[in-house]
Amino acid sequence: MTGRQGTRETQESRDTYLTGYAEILAEVAGTGRRLTRDELEDRRLVGERAAEAGHSLRSLVRLHLDATRADWPDRAGRPDTTQSVLAAVTQAVDAFAEGYERAQRLAVRQEEAARREFIDDLLYGRSDLGRLAERAERFGLVLSRAHAVAVAQAPEAYDDTAPVTRHVESALISRFGDRRVLTATKNGQLICIAPGDQDDVLAFFAKQAYAATDGSRVAIGRPQNGAGGVVHSYEEALSTLDLAERLELDEPVVRAADLLVYPVLTRDRQAMADLVLSVLGPLRGARGGAEPLLRTLEAYFDAGCTAAEAARRLTLSVRALTYRLDRIHQLTGANPADPVHRYTLQTAVIGARLLGWPAQEI
């Protein structure tokens, strides 16, 4: 900017945002009065217009001070003139700044509302795809690329302004800068949408969310193409969280790609229920019901069919564990130690976990 351009723009700002200011100071110097309600509101409106035009508040406050010095009323005969004018300057600048900040807050609220509407439309698969892609650019996403979604299962409901949300978002920005990553909240949960080839971003989000939410589980959906792919990956992450809870998994981070077998197993719910009841149903005839023996099978399979490790996990002696396995064999006719029977038993145990049996009737 040349000196002449700067002078012209400064004069334009004076003409636009300081109109009537010198006259107010002159009248205050003559009467000692304070600014009227209408004058204060006018200064607020001028401040709003300045914010909407993109001007810096700092430069405009300086402009007011420069104008005050240039137009200072000369009332040497009045000893209280200085105090009255300074009070008027304070009122005028404060009202101007209030209007400026009011416009800024409104702009932020409008931006947050637009962001929230975009997130809702994106994750629900609503809105015209072409329009959605245009809006996505504004928030850093290129929907022609594949994206993956991570969801953190929070202990409480968070919104976009929650300290936890801001902390996780700030950590991602500090680490990855402008990698076209979007963090937000949905139904009280923290979510992160990242390009599908940037798994390091989602892994870092999972780590930060886990720490910020006091150890809540995070699920990561598989990368999918297009706007519909974001919805698919998001729903996959939600389903994975549900699966991990029903399977009582200990892992803090679970990936949909690692649990694909389970949706396959439960795709025909009736067939799975029939398998559970036909294979494990006889366990209900045991003393104490089916639950203790079902947990025994779970621990045995989770321990890689190693009796000593399974016994340790259940705080049993190996002899007690062996007795339980024998009892299961007697009741079901299937021997957990026999490779031929093991697959059927283990599949039935997984089905029982997924269906909530025996706590729930199926």
C-alpha positions as CSV (number, residue, x, y, z in Angstrom):
1,M,0.0,0.0,0.0
2,T,1.4,3.4,-0.9
3,G,1.4,6.4,1.4
4,R,-1.3,8.1,-0.7
5,Q,-3.5,4.9,-0.6
6,G,-3.1,4.6,3.1
7,T,-4.0,8.3,3.6
8,R,-7.1,7.9,1.4
9,E,-8.3,4.8,3.2
10,T,-7.7,6.4,6.6
11,Q,-9.8,9.4,5.5
12,E,-12.5,7.1,4.2
13,S,-12.5,5.4,7.6
14,R,-12.8,8.7,9.4
15,D,-15.7,9.8,7.1
16,T,-17.4,6.4,7.7
17,Y,-16.8,5.6,11.3
18,L,-16.2,9.0,12.9
19,T,-19.1,11.0,11.5
20,G,-20.5,13.3,14.2
21,Y,-17.7,12.3,16.7
22,A,-16.0,15.7,16.7
23,E,-19.4,17.5,17.1
24,I,-20.2,15.3,20.1
25,L,-16.9,16.2,21.8
26,A,-17.5,19.9,21.1
27,E,-21.0,19.8,22.6
28,V,-19.8,17.9,25.6
29,A,-17.0,20.4,26.2
30,G,-19.6,23.2,26.1
31,T,-22.2,21.6,28.4
32,G,-20.4,18.9,30.4
33,R,-23.2,16.5,29.6
34,R,-22.8,12.7,29.0
35,L,-23.7,11.0,25.7
36,T,-27.3,10.3,25.2
37,R,-28.8,6.9,24.7
38,D,-29.3,7.5,21.0
39,E,-25.7,8.7,20.6
40,L,-24.4,5.5,22.3
41,E,-26.6,3.3,20.2
42,D,-25.4,5.1,17.1
43,R,-21.8,4.4,18.1
44,R,-22.6,0.7,18.6
45,L,-24.2,0.5,15.2
46,V,-21.1,2.1,13.7
47,G,-19.0,-0.5,15.5
48,E,-21.1,-3.3,14.1
49,R,-20.6,-2.0,10.5
50,A,-16.9,-1.7,11.0
51,A,-16.7,-5.3,12.2
52,E,-18.8,-6.5,9.2
53,A,-16.5,-4.6,6.9
54,G,-13.5,-6.5,8.3
55,H,-11.7,-3.6,9.9
56,S,-9.3,-4.1,12.8
57,L,-10.7,-2.9,16.2
58,R,-7.2,-1.9,17.2
59,S,-6.8,0.4,14.2
60,L,-10.3,1.9,14.7
61,V,-9.7,2.6,18.4
62,R,-6.4,4.3,17.4
63,L,-8.4,6.3,14.8
64,H,-10.7,7.5,17.5
65,L,-7.8,8.6,19.7
66,D,-6.1,10.4,16.8
67,A,-9.4,12.2,16.1
68,T,-9.7,13.1,19.7
69,R,-6.3,14.7,19.7
70,A,-6.9,16.5,16.4
71,D,-10.4,17.8,17.3
72,W,-9.8,18.4,21.0
73,P,-12.2,21.2,22.0
74,D,-10.5,24.4,23.3
75,R,-12.5,25.5,26.4
76,A,-9.7,26.9,28.6
77,G,-12.2,28.9,30.6
78,R,-13.9,25.7,31.9
79,P,-11.7,23.8,34.3
80,D,-13.9,20.7,34.1
81,T,-13.7,20.5,30.3
82,T,-10.9,17.9,30.2
83,Q,-12.7,15.5,32.5
84,S,-16.0,15.9,30.6
85,V,-14.4,15.3,27.2
86,L,-12.3,12.3,28.5
87,A,-15.5,10.8,29.9
88,A,-17.2,11.3,26.6
89,V,-14.3,9.7,24.7
90,T,-14.5,6.7,27.0
91,Q,-18.3,6.4,26.5
92,A,-18.0,6.7,22.7
93,V,-15.1,4.3,22.3
94,D,-16.6,1.8,24.7
95,A,-20.0,1.8,22.8
96,F,-18.1,1.5,19.5
97,A,-16.1,-1.5,20.8
98,E,-19.3,-3.0,22.2
99,G,-21.0,-2.9,18.8
100,Y,-17.9,-4.3,17.2
101,E,-17.8,-7.2,19.6
102,R,-21.5,-7.8,19.2
103,A,-21.1,-8.2,15.5
104,Q,-18.2,-10.5,16.1
105,R,-20.2,-12.7,18.5
106,L,-23.0,-12.8,16.0
107,A,-20.7,-13.9,13.2
108,V,-19.2,-16.6,15.4
109,R,-22.7,-17.9,16.3
110,Q,-23.7,-17.9,12.6
111,E,-20.5,-19.8,11.7
112,E,-21.1,-22.3,14.5
113,A,-24.7,-22.8,13.3
114,A,-23.6,-23.3,9.7
115,R,-20.9,-25.8,10.9
116,R,-23.4,-27.7,13.0
117,E,-25.9,-27.8,10.1
118,F,-23.2,-29.1,7.8
119,I,-22.1,-31.8,10.2
120,D,-25.7,-32.9,10.7
121,D,-26.4,-33.0,6.9
122,L,-23.1,-34.8,6.3
123,L,-23.5,-37.5,8.9
124,Y,-27.2,-38.1,8.2
125,G,-26.6,-38.1,4.4
126,R,-29.0,-35.2,3.8
127,S,-28.8,-32.3,1.4
128,D,-28.0,-32.2,-2.3
129,L,-24.6,-33.8,-2.9
130,G,-23.3,-31.1,-5.1
131,R,-24.2,-28.4,-2.6
132,L,-22.8,-30.5,0.3
133,A,-19.5,-30.8,-1.5
134,E,-19.3,-27.0,-1.9
135,R,-20.1,-26.5,1.8
136,A,-17.5,-29.2,2.7
137,E,-14.7,-27.1,1.1
138,R,-15.5,-24.3,3.5
139,F,-14.8,-26.6,6.4
140,G,-11.7,-28.2,5.0
141,L,-13.0,-31.4,3.5
142,V,-12.7,-32.6,-0.1
143,L,-15.5,-35.1,-0.5
144,S,-14.1,-36.5,-3.8
145,R,-11.5,-38.2,-1.6
146,A,-12.1,-41.2,0.7
147,H,-12.6,-40.4,4.4
148,A,-12.7,-42.3,7.6
149,V,-14.5,-41.3,10.8
150,A,-13.5,-41.9,14.4
151,V,-16.0,-41.7,17.3
152,A,-15.2,-41.3,20.9
153,Q,-17.7,-42.8,23.4
154,A,-17.7,-40.0,26.0
155,P,-18.8,-40.5,29.7
156,E,-20.9,-37.4,29.3
157,A,-22.5,-35.4,26.5
158,Y,-20.1,-32.9,24.9
159,D,-20.9,-30.1,22.5
160,D,-18.6,-28.1,20.2
161,T,-17.8,-25.5,22.9
162,A,-17.0,-28.0,25.7
163,P,-13.4,-27.7,27.1
164,V,-12.7,-31.4,26.1
165,T,-13.8,-30.7,22.5
166,R,-11.6,-27.6,22.3
167,H,-8.6,-29.4,23.9
168,V,-8.8,-32.3,21.4
169,E,-9.3,-30.0,18.4
170,S,-6.4,-27.8,19.5
171,A,-4.1,-30.8,19.9
172,L,-5.0,-32.0,16.3
173,I,-4.4,-28.5,14.9
174,S,-1.0,-28.2,16.7
175,R,0.1,-31.6,15.5
176,F,-1.2,-31.7,11.9
177,G,-2.0,-28.1,10.9
178,D,-4.2,-27.8,7.8
179,R,-4.4,-31.5,6.9
180,R,-8.1,-31.2,6.1
181,V,-9.3,-32.7,9.3
182,L,-12.7,-31.9,10.9
183,T,-13.4,-32.4,14.5
184,A,-16.9,-31.9,16.0
185,T,-19.5,-33.5,18.2
186,K,-22.6,-35.5,17.4
187,N,-25.2,-36.8,19.9
188,G,-22.8,-35.8,22.7
189,Q,-19.9,-37.9,21.2
190,L,-16.6,-36.6,19.9
191,I,-16.0,-37.3,16.2
192,C,-13.1,-36.8,13.8
193,I,-13.3,-36.9,10.0
194,A,-10.0,-37.3,8.2
195,P,-8.8,-38.4,4.7
196,G,-8.8,-42.1,4.5
197,D,-5.0,-42.3,3.8
198,Q,-4.1,-40.5,7.0
199,D,-4.6,-43.1,9.7
200,D,-2.0,-41.3,11.8
201,V,-4.5,-38.5,12.3
202,L,-7.3,-40.8,13.5
203,A,-4.8,-42.7,15.8
204,F,-3.7,-39.4,17.3
205,F,-7.4,-38.3,17.7
206,A,-8.1,-41.6,19.5
207,K,-5.2,-41.1,21.8
208,Q,-6.2,-37.5,22.7
209,A,-9.9,-38.3,23.1
210,Y,-9.1,-41.3,25.3
211,A,-7.0,-39.2,27.6
212,A,-9.3,-36.2,27.6
213,T,-12.4,-38.2,28.4
214,D,-10.8,-40.3,31.2
215,G,-10.4,-43.5,29.3
216,S,-13.5,-43.7,27.0
217,R,-13.3,-46.1,24.1
218,V,-12.8,-44.9,20.5
219,A,-13.9,-46.7,17.4
220,I,-12.5,-46.0,13.9
221,G,-14.6,-46.8,10.8
222,R,-13.1,-47.9,7.5
223,P,-12.2,-45.4,4.8
224,Q,-15.0,-44.9,2.3
225,N,-15.4,-42.8,-0.9
226,G,-17.6,-39.8,-1.4
227,A,-20.1,-38.0,0.8
228,G,-22.0,-41.2,1.3
229,G,-18.8,-42.8,2.4
230,V,-18.5,-40.4,5.3
231,V,-22.0,-41.5,6.5
232,H,-21.0,-45.2,6.0
233,S,-17.8,-44.9,8.0
234,Y,-19.5,-43.0,10.8
235,E,-22.3,-45.6,11.1
236,E,-19.6,-48.3,11.0
237,A,-17.8,-46.6,13.9
238,L,-21.0,-46.4,15.9
239,S,-21.7,-50.1,15.3
240,T,-18.2,-51.0,16.3
241,L,-18.6,-49.2,19.6
242,D,-21.8,-51.1,20.2
243,L,-20.1,-54.4,19.3
244,A,-17.1,-53.7,21.6
245,E,-19.5,-53.1,24.5
246,R,-21.5,-56.2,23.9
247,L,-18.4,-58.3,23.5
248,E,-16.9,-56.7,26.6
249,L,-13.6,-55.9,24.8
250,D,-10.8,-54.3,26.8
251,E,-9.1,-52.5,24.0
252,P,-9.5,-48.6,24.3
253,V,-9.3,-48.3,20.5
254,V,-11.3,-50.6,18.2
255,R,-11.3,-50.7,14.5
256,A,-14.2,-51.7,12.3
257,A,-11.8,-53.5,10.0
258,D,-10.8,-55.8,12.8
259,L,-14.3,-56.8,13.8
260,L,-15.8,-57.5,10.4
261,V,-16.5,-61.1,11.2
262,Y,-19.1,-60.2,13.9
263,P,-21.6,-58.3,11.7
264,V,-21.3,-61.3,9.4
265,L,-22.2,-63.7,12.3
266,T,-25.2,-61.6,13.3
267,R,-26.5,-60.8,9.9
268,D,-29.0,-63.7,10.3
269,R,-30.1,-63.1,13.9
270,Q,-32.5,-66.0,14.0
271,A,-29.9,-68.4,12.8
272,M,-27.5,-67.2,15.4
273,A,-30.1,-67.5,18.1
274,D,-30.9,-71.0,17.0
275,L,-27.2,-71.9,17.2
276,V,-26.8,-70.4,20.7
277,L,-29.8,-72.2,22.1
278,S,-29.1,-75.5,20.5
279,V,-25.4,-75.6,21.5
280,L,-25.4,-73.7,24.8
281,G,-29.0,-74.1,25.9
282,P,-28.3,-77.3,27.9
283,L,-25.9,-75.2,30.2
284,R,-29.0,-73.8,31.8
285,G,-29.4,-77.2,33.5
286,A,-26.2,-76.7,35.5
287,R,-26.2,-75.7,39.1
288,G,-26.0,-71.9,39.1
289,G,-27.4,-71.7,35.6
290,A,-25.6,-71.2,32.3
291,E,-23.7,-68.0,33.2
292,P,-20.7,-69.4,35.1
293,L,-20.1,-72.1,32.5
294,L,-20.5,-69.6,29.7
295,R,-17.9,-67.3,31.3
296,T,-15.6,-70.3,31.6
297,L,-15.8,-71.0,27.9
298,E,-15.2,-67.3,27.2
299,A,-12.0,-67.3,29.3
300,Y,-10.8,-70.6,27.9
301,F,-11.2,-69.4,24.3
302,D,-9.8,-65.9,25.1
303,A,-6.7,-67.6,26.6
304,G,-6.1,-69.5,23.4
305,C,-7.5,-72.7,24.9
306,T,-4.7,-72.8,27.5
307,A,-6.2,-74.2,30.7
308,A,-3.6,-72.7,33.1
309,E,-4.1,-69.2,31.7
310,A,-7.9,-69.5,31.7
311,A,-7.8,-70.7,35.3
312,R,-5.7,-67.6,36.2
313,R,-8.1,-65.3,34.6
314,L,-11.0,-66.8,36.4
315,T,-9.0,-67.1,39.7
316,L,-9.7,-70.8,39.7
317,S,-7.4,-73.8,40.1
318,V,-6.6,-75.7,37.0
319,R,-8.4,-78.7,38.5
320,A,-11.6,-76.6,39.0
321,L,-11.4,-75.3,35.5
322,T,-10.9,-78.8,34.1
323,Y,-14.0,-79.9,36.0
324,R,-16.1,-77.1,34.5
325,L,-14.9,-78.0,31.0
326,D,-15.8,-81.6,31.6
327,R,-19.2,-80.5,32.9
328,I,-19.8,-78.5,29.7
329,H,-18.9,-81.5,27.6
330,Q,-21.4,-83.6,29.5
331,L,-24.2,-81.1,29.2
332,T,-23.7,-80.1,25.5
333,G,-22.0,-83.1,24.0
334,A,-19.3,-80.8,22.7
335,N,-15.8,-81.1,24.0
336,P,-14.0,-77.6,24.2
337,A,-10.6,-79.3,23.9
338,D,-11.6,-81.1,20.7
339,P,-10.7,-79.0,17.5
340,V,-13.8,-80.5,15.7
341,H,-16.2,-79.2,18.4
342,R,-14.2,-76.0,19.3
343,Y,-15.3,-73.8,16.4
344,T,-19.0,-74.5,16.9
345,L,-18.7,-73.8,20.6
346,Q,-16.7,-70.7,20.2
347,T,-19.1,-69.3,17.5
348,A,-22.0,-70.0,19.9
349,V,-20.2,-68.2,22.7
350,I,-19.6,-65.2,20.5
351,G,-23.3,-65.2,19.5
352,A,-24.3,-65.4,23.1
353,R,-22.2,-62.3,23.8
354,L,-23.7,-60.4,20.9
355,L,-27.3,-61.4,21.7
356,G,-26.9,-60.8,25.5
357,W,-27.8,-64.4,26.3
358,P,-28.6,-65.8,28.9
359,A,-29.5,-62.5,30.6
360,Q,-31.9,-61.8,27.8
361,E,-34.2,-64.3,26.2
362,I,-33.7,-64.9,22.5
